[in-house]
Amino acid sequence: MLAQQLLPNDFEISELRVEYRKEAKLGDTVISYVKYTSKSVTVVLADTDKTVFGGGVLSKPVPGK
């Protein structure tokens, strides 16, 4: 999974939400935009015009659950 390669080494995933908007075709350039917080990592995959192909949110476990 492409998004997993962008995670910090010690990031444990407890939840994954993914949304697809547009298919990437052979020859398309895919750029990943990543936002890190203390609880999650959000990854958006888009083309050079910033048209979104899809993205996801990978969340850490909630303590006590």
Steps between C-alpha positions, in 0.01 A plus 500: 500500500648833393373693803665254739842594359439859616439405865751544780669167585331474842147586377250230600179503292169430673262646240514571128249705304538526123312697235542460125396784268663442162705220350865559418590390150827373357727799447335719765731668748383434856607739774447417867410773747545400863383659826633364830331552838563330834199269441490440125656533159292629208616417148352650183604373156454750217624582152714798400189721473408399860201299380452241774513129417427401859639497846482358843537557871708259706430532873691383805335292774309697764646432848261305722303340216 
